[in-house]
Amino acid sequence: MALYDLLPRFHYIEANNLKALLPGFVVAQMEVAEDAKDALCVKDGKYIENGTICTISKDGVCEWEEGKPMFIVYNDPLNTIRQGDEFYATELASENPRCVLLIPGDEFMADGKASDHKGLAEAIAAGMIVEVKKGDGQSEDDWFGMETMPNGDAGKHYLFIGK
């Protein structure tokens, strides 16, 4: 067993095309609202995972509700003992999550099931985010049909279409 086998693991995303990163439509100084920690955070409220769907309020980062702007948590990993997105989540005691505003056409891949990522299943049910699969109208050899994360894990490709 290696030392990194003892590290906590988290769900993660690969940000393929988050347009809001270019002009800086990012909220990075806001703490997670106290009353949202149970809904948004993992590991006893100590971490928030990349790929968490949320919104903002005067109280801080909170659960997304239909009709409010939708953000996705995407922090770049700090130096870690072992490189790999599955070993990284925002530790709330030392930093705030970086919430990237989702703009129609944004794409990302996520490991696991939609229900593994806080808020993603709800955004899909609301028709705001769709899973893109091979044969959904994109060409068969297009990267829209990707089903593998960069590290080789199984993944799903999502597209934010808004409403």
CYANA upper distance limits for C-alpha pairs under 8 A (distance plus 0.5 A):
  1 MET  CA      5 ASP  CA      6.97
  2 ALA  CA      6 LEU  CA      8.13
  3 LEU  CA      7 LEU  CA      7.95
  4 TYR  CA     81 ILE  CA      7.58
  4 TYR  CA     82 ARG  CA      6.92
  7 LEU  CA     87 PHE  CA      7.38
  8 PRO  CA     87 PHE  CA      6.84
  9 ARG  CA     86 GLU  CA      5.86
  9 ARG  CA     87 PHE  CA      5.37
  9 ARG  CA     88 TYR  CA      7.68
 10 PHE  CA     49 GLU  CA      7.04
 10 PHE  CA     85 ASP  CA      8.39
 10 PHE  CA     86 GLU  CA      5.51
 10 PHE  CA     87 PHE  CA      6.55
 10 PHE  CA     88 TYR  CA      7.00
 10 PHE  CA     89 ALA  CA      7.09
 11 HIS  CA     49 GLU  CA      6.96
 11 HIS  CA     50 ASN  CA      7.65
 11 HIS  CA     51 GLY  CA      8.28
 11 HIS  CA     86 GLU  CA      6.44
 11 HIS  CA    110 ALA  CA      8.34
 11 HIS  CA    111 ASP  CA      6.84
 11 HIS  CA    112 GLY  CA      7.74
 11 HIS  CA    116 ASP  CA      7.57
 11 HIS  CA    117 HIS  CA      7.47
 12 TYR  CA     49 GLU  CA      7.16
 12 TYR  CA     50 ASN  CA      5.74
 12 TYR  CA     51 GLY  CA      6.55
 12 TYR  CA     85 ASP  CA      6.58
 12 TYR  CA     86 GLU  CA      6.37
 12 TYR  CA     88 TYR  CA      8.49
 12 TYR  CA    110 ALA  CA      6.61
 12 TYR  CA    111 ASP  CA      6.61
 13 ILE  CA     50 ASN  CA      6.68
 13 ILE  CA     51 GLY  CA      6.08
 13 ILE  CA     74 TYR  CA      8.49
 13 ILE  CA     85 ASP  CA      8.30
 13 ILE  CA    108 PHE  CA      7.12
 13 ILE  CA    109 MET  CA      5.95
 13 ILE  CA    110 ALA  CA      4.85
 13 ILE  CA    111 ASP  CA      6.92
 14 GLU  CA    108 PHE  CA      6.15
 14 GLU  CA    109 MET  CA      5.63
 14 GLU  CA    110 ALA  CA      6.96
 14 GLU  CA    149 MET  CA      7.69
 14 GLU  CA    150 PRO  CA      8.32
 15 ALA  CA     74 TYR  CA      8.30
 15 ALA  CA    107 GLU  CA      7.38
 15 ALA  CA    108 PHE  CA      5.20
 15 ALA  CA    109 MET  CA      7.20
 16 ASN  CA    106 ASP  CA      8.43
 16 ASN  CA    107 GLU  CA      6.12
 16 ASN  CA    108 PHE  CA      5.49
 16 ASN  CA    109 MET  CA      7.61
 17 ASN  CA    106 ASP  CA      5.89
 17 ASN  CA    107 GLU  CA      5.56
 17 ASN  CA    108 PHE  CA      7.05
 18 LEU  CA     22 LEU  CA      8.46
 18 LEU  CA    100 VAL  CA      8.21
 18 LEU  CA    102 LEU  CA      7.53
 18 LEU  CA    103 ILE  CA      8.08
 18 LEU  CA    106 ASP  CA      5.57
 18 LEU  CA    107 GLU  CA      6.93
 18 LEU  CA    108 PHE  CA      8.08
 19 LYS  CA     23 PRO  CA      8.18
 19 LYS  CA    102 LEU  CA      8.24
 19 LYS  CA    103 ILE  CA      7.23
 19 LYS  CA    106 ASP  CA      6.88
 20 ALA  CA     24 GLY  CA      6.30
 20 ALA  CA     25 PHE  CA      5.33
 20 ALA  CA     26 VAL  CA      7.39
 20 ALA  CA    100 VAL  CA      6.76
 20 ALA  CA    101 LEU  CA      6.34
 20 ALA  CA    102 LEU  CA      7.24
 20 ALA  CA    103 ILE  CA      7.32
 21 LEU  CA     25 PHE  CA      6.73
 21 LEU  CA     26 VAL  CA      7.31
 21 LEU  CA    100 VAL  CA      7.30
 25 PHE  CA    100 VAL  CA      6.79
 25 PHE  CA    101 LEU  CA      6.33
 26 VAL  CA     98 ARG  CA      7.10
 26 VAL  CA     99 CYS  CA      6.06
 26 VAL  CA    100 VAL  CA      5.10
 26 VAL  CA    101 LEU  CA      6.64
 27 VAL  CA     98 ARG  CA      6.30
 27 VAL  CA     99 CYS  CA      5.60
 27 VAL  CA    100 VAL  CA      7.11
 28 ALA  CA     96 ASN  CA      6.79
 28 ALA  CA     97 PRO  CA      6.40
 28 ALA  CA     98 ARG  CA      4.69
 28 ALA  CA     99 CYS  CA      6.58
 29 GLN  CA     96 ASN  CA      6.57
 29 GLN  CA     97 PRO  CA      8.15
 29 GLN  CA     98 ARG  CA      8.05
 30 MET  CA     60 GLY  CA      6.08
 30 MET  CA     61 VAL  CA      7.01
 30 MET  CA     96 ASN  CA      6.71
 30 MET  CA     97 PRO  CA      7.86
 31 GLU  CA     60 GLY  CA      5.82
 31 GLU  CA     61 VAL  CA      6.63
 31 GLU  CA     92 LEU  CA      8.33
 31 GLU  CA     96 ASN  CA      5.96
 31 GLU  CA     97 PRO  CA      7.69
 32 VAL  CA     36 ALA  CA      7.26
 32 VAL  CA     37 LYS  CA      7.03
 32 VAL  CA     59 ASP  CA      8.44
 32 VAL  CA     60 GLY  CA      5.63
 32 VAL  CA     61 VAL  CA      4.88
 32 VAL  CA     62 CYS  CA      6.92
 32 VAL  CA     96 ASN  CA      7.99
 32 VAL  CA     97 PRO  CA      8.24
 33 ALA  CA     37 LYS  CA      7.06
 33 ALA  CA     59 ASP  CA      5.80
 33 ALA  CA     60 GLY  CA      4.92
 33 ALA  CA     61 VAL  CA      5.84
 33 ALA  CA     62 CYS  CA      6.27
 34 GLU  CA     59 ASP  CA      8.38
 35 ASP  CA     62 CYS  CA      8.45
 36 ALA  CA     40 LEU  CA      6.50
 36 ALA  CA     41 CYS  CA      8.45
 36 ALA  CA     61 VAL  CA      8.04
 36 ALA  CA     62 CYS  CA      5.77
 36 ALA  CA     63 GLU  CA      6.90
 37 LYS  CA     41 CYS  CA      5.67
 37 LYS  CA     45 GLY  CA      6.13
 38 ASP  CA     42 VAL  CA      8.19
 38 ASP  CA     44 ASP  CA      8.42
 38 ASP  CA     45 GLY  CA      6.79
 39 ALA  CA     63 GLU  CA      7.59
 39 ALA  CA    118 LYS  CA      8.02
 40 LEU  CA     48 ILE  CA      7.08
 40 LEU  CA     52 THR  CA      7.55
 40 LEU  CA     54 CYS  CA      8.44
 40 LEU  CA     62 CYS  CA      7.96
 40 LEU  CA     63 GLU  CA      7.32
 40 LEU  CA    118 LYS  CA      6.50
 40 LEU  CA    119 GLY  CA      8.45
 41 CYS  CA     45 GLY  CA      5.32
 41 CYS  CA     46 LYS  CA      7.27
 41 CYS  CA     47 TYR  CA      6.01
 41 CYS  CA     48 ILE  CA      5.13
 41 CYS  CA     49 GLU  CA      7.70
 42 VAL  CA     46 LYS  CA      6.93
 42 VAL  CA     47 TYR  CA      5.92
 42 VAL  CA     48 ILE  CA      6.63
 42 VAL  CA     49 GLU  CA      7.98
 43 LYS  CA     47 TYR  CA      6.85
 46 LYS  CA     91 GLU  CA      6.44
 46 LYS  CA     92 LEU  CA      6.24
 46 LYS  CA     93 ALA  CA      7.57
 47 TYR  CA     89 ALA  CA      6.47
 47 TYR  CA     90 THR  CA      5.86
 47 TYR  CA     91 GLU  CA      5.14
 47 TYR  CA     92 LEU  CA      6.17
 48 ILE  CA     52 THR  CA      7.74
 48 ILE  CA     73 VAL  CA      8.48
 48 ILE  CA     89 ALA  CA      6.33
 48 ILE  CA     90 THR  CA      5.81
 48 ILE  CA     91 GLU  CA      7.39
 48 ILE  CA     92 LEU  CA      7.78
 48 ILE  CA     97 PRO  CA      7.69
 49 GLU  CA     73 VAL  CA      7.62
 49 GLU  CA     88 TYR  CA      8.17
 49 GLU  CA     89 ALA  CA      5.23
 49 GLU  CA     90 THR  CA      6.85
 49 GLU  CA    117 HIS  CA      8.34
 50 ASN  CA     72 ILE  CA      8.02
 50 ASN  CA     73 VAL  CA      5.47
 50 ASN  CA     74 TYR  CA      5.36
 50 ASN  CA     75 ASN  CA      7.06
 50 ASN  CA     89 ALA  CA      6.75
 50 ASN  CA     90 THR  CA      8.15
 51 GLY  CA     72 ILE  CA      6.16
 51 GLY  CA     73 VAL  CA      5.80
 51 GLY  CA     74 TYR  CA      6.84
 51 GLY  CA    110 ALA  CA      7.79
 51 GLY  CA    117 HIS  CA      6.59
 51 GLY  CA    118 LYS  CA      7.98
 51 GLY  CA    120 LEU  CA      8.41
 52 THR  CA     72 ILE  CA      6.08
 52 THR  CA     73 VAL  CA      5.75
 52 THR  CA    117 HIS  CA      6.15
 52 THR  CA    118 LYS  CA      5.36
 52 THR  CA    119 GLY  CA      6.68
 52 THR  CA    120 LEU  CA      7.56
 53 ILE  CA     63 GLU  CA      7.91
 53 ILE  CA     64 TRP  CA      7.07
 53 ILE  CA     70 MET  CA      7.36
 53 ILE  CA     71 PHE  CA      6.29
 53 ILE  CA     72 ILE  CA      5.18
 53 ILE  CA     73 VAL  CA      7.12
 53 ILE  CA    117 HIS  CA      8.16
 53 ILE  CA    118 LYS  CA      6.58
 53 ILE  CA    119 GLY  CA      5.26
 53 ILE  CA    120 LEU  CA      6.38
 53 ILE  CA    123 ALA  CA      8.29
 54 CYS  CA     61 VAL  CA      7.26
 54 CYS  CA     62 CYS  CA      6.27
 54 CYS  CA     63 GLU  CA      5.32
 54 CYS  CA     64 TRP  CA      4.86
 54 CYS  CA     70 MET  CA      6.50
 54 CYS  CA     71 PHE  CA      5.75
 54 CYS  CA     72 ILE  CA      6.69
 54 CYS  CA     73 VAL  CA      8.06
 54 CYS  CA     99 CYS  CA      8.40
 54 CYS  CA    119 GLY  CA      7.32
 55 THR  CA     61 VAL  CA      6.39
 55 THR  CA     62 CYS  CA      5.98
 55 THR  CA     63 GLU  CA      6.46
 55 THR  CA     64 TRP  CA      5.31
 55 THR  CA     65 GLU  CA      8.07
 55 THR  CA     68 LYS  CA      7.34
 55 THR  CA     69 PRO  CA      6.54
 55 THR  CA     70 MET  CA      5.89
 55 THR  CA     71 PHE  CA      6.02
 56 ILE  CA     60 GLY  CA      6.14
 56 ILE  CA     61 VAL  CA      4.98
 56 ILE  CA     62 CYS  CA      6.12
 56 ILE  CA     69 PRO  CA      8.45
 57 SER  CA     61 VAL  CA      6.85
 57 SER  CA     62 CYS  CA      7.32
 63 GLU  CA    119 GLY  CA      7.84
 64 TRP  CA     68 LYS  CA      7.31
 64 TRP  CA     69 PRO  CA      8.26
 64 TRP  CA     70 MET  CA      6.92
 64 TRP  CA    119 GLY  CA      7.54
 66 GLU  CA    126 ALA  CA      7.99
 69 PRO  CA    101 LEU  CA      7.78
 69 PRO  CA    102 LEU  CA      8.39
 70 MET  CA    101 LEU  CA      6.58
 70 MET  CA    102 LEU  CA      6.29
 71 PHE  CA     99 CYS  CA      6.05
 71 PHE  CA    100 VAL  CA      5.64
 71 PHE  CA    101 LEU  CA      4.82
 71 PHE  CA    102 LEU  CA      5.85
 72 ILE  CA     99 CYS  CA      5.94
 72 ILE  CA    100 VAL  CA      5.79
 72 ILE  CA    101 LEU  CA      7.09
 72 ILE  CA    102 LEU  CA      7.22
 73 VAL  CA     97 PRO  CA      6.80
 73 VAL  CA     98 ARG  CA      6.13
 73 VAL  CA     99 CYS  CA      5.02
 73 VAL  CA    100 VAL  CA      6.71
 74 TYR  CA     97 PRO  CA      7.88
 74 TYR  CA     98 ARG  CA      6.24
 74 TYR  CA     99 CYS  CA      6.79
 74 TYR  CA    100 VAL  CA      7.20
 75 ASN  CA     89 ALA  CA      8.29
 75 ASN  CA     90 THR  CA      7.49
 75 ASN  CA     97 PRO  CA      6.98
 75 ASN  CA     98 ARG  CA      5.91
 75 ASN  CA     99 CYS  CA      8.49
 77 PRO  CA     85 ASP  CA      7.55
 77 PRO  CA     88 TYR  CA      6.46
 77 PRO  CA     89 ALA  CA      8.00
 79 ASN  CA     83 GLN  CA      8.15
 80 THR  CA     87 PHE  CA      8.45
 80 THR  CA     88 TYR  CA      8.37
 82 ARG  CA     87 PHE  CA      7.94
 83 GLN  CA     87 PHE  CA      7.90
 84 GLY  CA     88 TYR  CA      7.70
 90 THR  CA     95 GLU  CA      7.17
 90 THR  CA     96 ASN  CA      7.46
 90 THR  CA     97 PRO  CA      6.48
 91 GLU  CA     95 GLU  CA      6.66
 91 GLU  CA     96 ASN  CA      8.18
 92 LEU  CA     96 ASN  CA      6.32
 92 LEU  CA     97 PRO  CA      8.05
102 LEU  CA    106 ASP  CA      6.95
102 LEU  CA    160 PHE  CA      7.45
103 ILE  CA    160 PHE  CA      7.42
103 ILE  CA    161 ILE  CA      8.23
103 ILE  CA    162 GLY  CA      7.81
104 PRO  CA    159 LEU  CA      8.39
104 PRO  CA    160 PHE  CA      5.76
104 PRO  CA    161 ILE  CA      5.08
104 PRO  CA    162 GLY  CA      5.95
105 GLY  CA    159 LEU  CA      6.70
105 GLY  CA    160 PHE  CA      6.09
105 GLY  CA    161 ILE  CA      6.40
106 ASP  CA    159 LEU  CA      6.27
106 ASP  CA    160 PHE  CA      5.78
106 ASP  CA    161 ILE  CA      8.19
107 GLU  CA    157 HIS  CA      7.70
107 GLU  CA    158 TYR  CA      6.10
107 GLU  CA    159 LEU  CA      5.10
107 GLU  CA    160 PHE  CA      6.89
108 PHE  CA    157 HIS  CA      6.46
108 PHE  CA    158 TYR  CA      5.93
108 PHE  CA    159 LEU  CA      7.27
109 MET  CA    149 MET  CA      7.57
109 MET  CA    155 GLY  CA      6.66
109 MET  CA    156 LYS  CA      5.81
109 MET  CA    157 HIS  CA      4.87
109 MET  CA    158 TYR  CA      6.39
110 ALA  CA    114 ALA  CA      8.35
110 ALA  CA    149 MET  CA      8.13
110 ALA  CA    155 GLY  CA      5.85
110 ALA  CA    156 LYS  CA      5.92
110 ALA  CA    157 HIS  CA      7.18
110 ALA  CA    158 TYR  CA      8.17
111 ASP  CA    149 MET  CA      7.65
111 ASP  CA    153 ASP  CA      7.54
111 ASP  CA    154 ALA  CA      6.72
111 ASP  CA    155 GLY  CA      4.95
111 ASP  CA    156 LYS  CA      7.00
112 GLY  CA    116 ASP  CA      6.70
112 GLY  CA    154 ALA  CA      7.72
112 GLY  CA    155 GLY  CA      6.91
112 GLY  CA    156 LYS  CA      8.23
113 LYS  CA    117 HIS  CA      7.96
114 ALA  CA    120 LEU  CA      6.12
114 ALA  CA    121 ALA  CA      5.67
115 SER  CA    119 GLY  CA      8.16
115 SER  CA    120 LEU  CA      7.07
115 SER  CA    121 ALA  CA      5.81
117 HIS  CA    121 ALA  CA      8.06
119 GLY  CA    123 ALA  CA      6.74
120 LEU  CA    124 ILE  CA      6.71
120 LEU  CA    129 ILE  CA      8.37
121 ALA  CA    125 ALA  CA      6.64
122 GLU  CA    126 ALA  CA      6.66
123 ALA  CA    127 GLY  CA      6.91
123 ALA  CA    128 MET  CA      5.90
123 ALA  CA    129 ILE  CA      6.22
124 ILE  CA    128 MET  CA      6.30
124 ILE  CA    129 ILE  CA      5.27
124 ILE  CA    130 VAL  CA      6.34
127 GLY  CA    161 ILE  CA      8.42
127 GLY  CA    162 GLY  CA      8.06
127 GLY  CA    163 LYS  CA      7.92
128 MET  CA    160 PHE  CA      6.52
128 MET  CA    161 ILE  CA      6.00
128 MET  CA    162 GLY  CA      5.05
128 MET  CA    163 LYS  CA      6.54
129 ILE  CA    158 TYR  CA      7.09
129 ILE  CA    159 LEU  CA      6.10
129 ILE  CA    160 PHE  CA      4.90
129 ILE  CA    161 ILE  CA      6.26
129 ILE  CA    162 GLY  CA      7.41
130 VAL  CA    158 TYR  CA      6.10
130 VAL  CA    159 LEU  CA      5.88
130 VAL  CA    160 PHE  CA      7.03
130 VAL  CA    161 ILE  CA      7.76
131 GLU  CA    156 LYS  CA      7.44
131 GLU  CA    157 HIS  CA      6.23
131 GLU  CA    158 TYR  CA      4.94
131 GLU  CA    159 LEU  CA      6.82
132 VAL  CA    136 ASP  CA      7.06
132 VAL  CA    144 PHE  CA      6.93
132 VAL  CA    145 GLY  CA      7.42
132 VAL  CA    156 LYS  CA      8.18
132 VAL  CA    157 HIS  CA      6.00
132 VAL  CA    158 TYR  CA      6.21
132 VAL  CA    159 LEU  CA      7.26
133 LYS  CA    144 PHE  CA      7.27
133 LYS  CA    145 GLY  CA      5.64
133 LYS  CA    146 MET  CA      8.18
133 LYS  CA    157 HIS  CA      7.65
134 LYS  CA    138 GLN  CA      7.49
134 LYS  CA    139 SER  CA      8.08
134 LYS  CA    140 GLU  CA      6.42
134 LYS  CA    144 PHE  CA      7.44
134 LYS  CA    145 GLY  CA      4.81
134 LYS  CA    146 MET  CA      8.22
135 GLY  CA    139 SER  CA      7.57
135 GLY  CA    140 GLU  CA      6.80
135 GLY  CA    145 GLY  CA      8.24
138 GLN  CA    142 ASP  CA      7.14
138 GLN  CA    144 PHE  CA      7.32
138 GLN  CA    145 GLY  CA      8.30
140 GLU  CA    145 GLY  CA      7.27
141 ASP  CA    145 GLY  CA      7.70
142 ASP  CA    146 MET  CA      8.42
144 PHE  CA    157 HIS  CA      7.35
145 GLY  CA    157 HIS  CA      7.99
146 MET  CA    155 GLY  CA      8.35
146 MET  CA    156 LYS  CA      7.93
146 MET  CA    157 HIS  CA      7.24
147 GLU  CA    154 ALA  CA      6.42
147 GLU  CA    155 GLY  CA      5.49
147 GLU  CA    156 LYS  CA      6.01
147 GLU  CA    157 HIS  CA      7.42
148 THR  CA    152 GLY  CA      6.11
148 THR  CA    153 ASP  CA      6.19
148 THR  CA    154 ALA  CA      5.16
148 THR  CA    155 GLY  CA      5.42
148 THR  CA    156 LYS  CA      7.93
149 MET  CA    153 ASP  CA      5.69
149 MET  CA    154 ALA  CA      6.50
149 MET  CA    155 GLY  CA      5.86
